[in-house]
Amino acid sequence: MGRKKNKKKWSELSGGQRFGVVLGALVQFALQGAALRDLAKRPKDQVNGPKGAWVAASFINTIGPIAYFLLGRKHNPAPAAKGSGTSASSSGLKTSLGVSIGKKVS
């Protein structure tokens, strides 16, 4: 005997179930879009493995894009730009315009 599957039509789903389906789809599309965009802009030397394989993997429900972001990208910290105003020295703080704030500590 065949086993009857418990498939529901959209109209048979509760409001919370419909919301869950729509939310899951939005998350999937957002992750995949972000992964594909990143792959398009990222040079191939900054990707672990062939870009085409990661494009294909991004179509695997949710786990593909997540795997790309965790495993597919090479993470190289960008060097800090000089004069960015984010460093503090013994002579005080410097603003983004290079103006010193504070006293010089000997």
Summary of the structure (lengths in Angstrom):
residues: 106
radius of gyration: 24.7
end to end distance: 88.7
largest distance: 88.7
contacts: 202
relative contact order: 0.10
helix: 47%
strand: 8%
